[in-house]
């Protein structure tokens, strides 16, 4: 059975429509009310021991203004023996600004286990391959980056300055006030 041009065109329109909807749900770099609800559900799911998708996790970081711990659903990207977090919404995403204000200190909850981490920002010239790997494992981020995982590497170099990438380092457990 072959797929006709009408089906291919319909799938293309549907894909572009879903991408536009996804971008609209994060207009201005922040999730709208429906997406905030979805993110809360993802936090519950991603932090669970048995139900969590393989690359999913919950990043917990102290809010730069509120001082309270803010949970954010994230996709962990594994590349060359290390784990990374990528900001699909760019450098002004709240979690990125909170991580910067916290000096990189945060916690990551995966598969029901929480561990303190230190996030180290990767210079933009070293992000392209990590961004490509990220899009292979996080298809929901593709509308925000505007590329697919098979795009040419120069395209990833072009968008790299707009999407912070952080290497995840485990850190020793220390109990401090207002620190995750």
Order of alpha helices (4+ residues) and beta strands (2+ residues): alpha-alpha-beta-beta-beta-alpha-beta-beta-alpha-alpha-alpha-beta
